[in-house]
Every structure is written in structure tokens, then in C-alpha cells.
Amino acid sequence: MFKNLEVFKISHAMARHAGHNQAVVAENVANADTPEYKARALDGFKDSYLASVSMGSTLGQKATRAKHLNGAVPGQIAQVRTDDAAIASPNGNTVSLEGEMLKSLNARRQHDRALAIYKSSLGILRATLSRQ
């Protein structure tokens, strides 16, 4: 009955996305002085999660055997893309340290939110099981 609770899968996917987003931000900051470096970004969690759902990884088609082709691979992460909205500096670099700080803060908040959802859901599940 409690084998596959979607709320735990969603919170896990949100935490993974936040961690991956933080890694992309760190790479951008590390290359802030590299000439011609183009800033990279991830799509938002909602977009990447909906894309994986539409490909069948969580709510769509289910694979019943390992050889089934059903879209996304379990544990698949969002695609990194070049941030086209970024403005280039005279050396061609498009990394804005202020913007990356904000992205980093948003990634931390998303990770904290995912952990809060997980803990809250776990508390509800424990309370439900203890009453039986």
C-alpha cells in the first residue's frame, strides 16, 4: 500500500534538481573570468519534472521489464542549456556574479523546500501508521 508514494518521489526529484542546479551555478562562477565562456542554466524544476512525467518516468507509461522502452531513464537529470538571456561582457563572457548568487540562493531554497516536504510527509505517514 505504501510502497510507491509519489510525494516522496517528487521531493527526491526536487532535491536532485536543486543539487544539479547548484553544480551548474558553481561551474559558472568558476568560469566567471574565462573569455568567451557562455553561462549555463537549467530549466525550472516544474518544467523538467513535467517533461520527465510526459516521457513516462513517474506517472506515464510504466516499464514492467528492464528491456521496455518507456521514455526517461530513472534518475535522469535536467538538461543544461546555454543561458541566452545573459549579456556578454567585453571579453565575451556572459556570467554575472550577482545573477549567479541569486541562482545559488534559489537552489538552496528549493533544496530546503524539498527536505521540508519530505519530512512533513514522513511525519504524516508515521502518524497515520501509529493510529492503526
C-alpha positions in Angstrom: 0.0 0.0 0.0 2.7 2.5 0.9 5.3 1.1 -1.5 5.3 3.9 -4.0 4.2 7.2 -2.6 4.5 9.9 -5.3 5.2 12.7 -2.7 8.5 11.1 -1.8 9.5 10.7 -5.4 8.7 14.3 -6.1 10.6 15.6 -3.1 13.6 13.4 -4.1 13.4 14.7 -7.7 13.2 18.3 -6.4 16.3 17.8 -4.1 18.3 16.3 -7.0 17.3 19.2 -9.3 18.4 21.7 -6.7 21.8 20.0 -6.3 22.3 19.8 -10.0 21.4 23.5 -10.3 23.9 24.4 -7.6 26.6 22.5 -9.5 25.8 24.4 -12.7 26.0 27.7 -10.7 29.3 26.7 -9.2 30.7 25.9 -12.7 29.5 29.3 -13.9 31.2 31.1 -11.0 34.4 29.2 -11.5 34.5 30.4 -15.2 33.5 34.0 -14.4 36.8 35.3 -15.8 37.2 32.9 -18.7 37.0 34.7 -22.1 34.1 33.6 -24.4 32.6 31.4 -21.7 28.8 31.2 -22.0 26.8 31.0 -18.8 24.8 27.8 -18.4 21.5 27.2 -16.7 18.9 24.6 -16.0 15.2 24.7 -16.8 13.0 25.1 -13.7 12.0 22.1 -11.7 8.4 22.3 -12.8 9.4 22.2 -16.5 11.9 19.4 -16.1 9.6 17.3 -13.9 6.7 17.7 -16.3 9.0 16.7 -19.2 10.1 13.5 -17.3 6.4 12.7 -16.5 5.4 13.1 -20.1 8.2 10.8 -21.1 6.9 8.2 -18.7 9.4 8.2 -15.8 6.9 8.7 -13.0 3.3 8.9 -13.8 3.1 8.0 -17.5 4.0 4.6 -19.0 5.5 2.1 -16.6 8.2 -0.4 -17.6 7.5 -3.9 -16.3 10.8 -5.3 -17.6 14.3 -3.9 -18.0 14.1 -4.1 -21.8 11.0 -2.0 -22.1 11.5 1.4 -23.8 9.4 3.9 -21.9 11.0 7.3 -22.3 13.0 8.8 -19.5 15.6 6.7 -17.6 15.1 6.6 -13.8 17.3 9.2 -12.1 17.5 11.2 -15.3 18.6 14.8 -14.6 17.6 18.0 -16.4 19.5 19.2 -19.5 21.9 22.0 -19.1 21.5 24.7 -21.6 23.3 27.9 -22.5 21.7 31.0 -20.9 20.6 33.0 -23.9 19.3 35.9 -21.8 22.7 36.7 -20.4 24.5 39.8 -21.5 28.1 39.4 -22.7 31.0 41.5 -21.2 33.7 42.9 -23.5 35.7 39.6 -23.3 32.6 37.7 -24.4 31.9 36.1 -21.0 28.2 36.0 -20.1 28.5 35.1 -16.4 27.1 37.7 -14.0 28.3 37.0 -10.4 25.2 38.8 -8.9 22.9 36.7 -11.0 24.7 33.5 -10.1 24.4 34.4 -6.4 20.7 34.7 -6.8 20.5 31.4 -8.6 22.5 29.8 -5.8 20.1 31.1 -3.2 17.1 29.9 -5.2 18.8 26.4 -5.4 19.3 26.3 -1.7 15.7 27.4 -1.0 14.5 24.7 -3.4 16.6 22.1 -1.6 15.3 23.2 1.8 11.7 23.1 0.5 12.2 19.5 -0.8 13.6 18.4 2.6 10.7 20.1 4.4 8.2 18.3 2.1 9.9 15.0 2.7 10.0 15.5 6.5 6.4 16.6 6.6 5.2 13.7 4.5 7.2 11.3 6.7 5.6 12.7 9.8 2.1 12.3 8.3 2.9 8.8 7.3 4.2 7.9 10.8 1.2 9.5 12.5 -1.1 7.5 10.2 0.6 4.2 10.9 0.8 4.8 14.7 -3.0 5.2 14.9 -3.7 1.8 13.4 
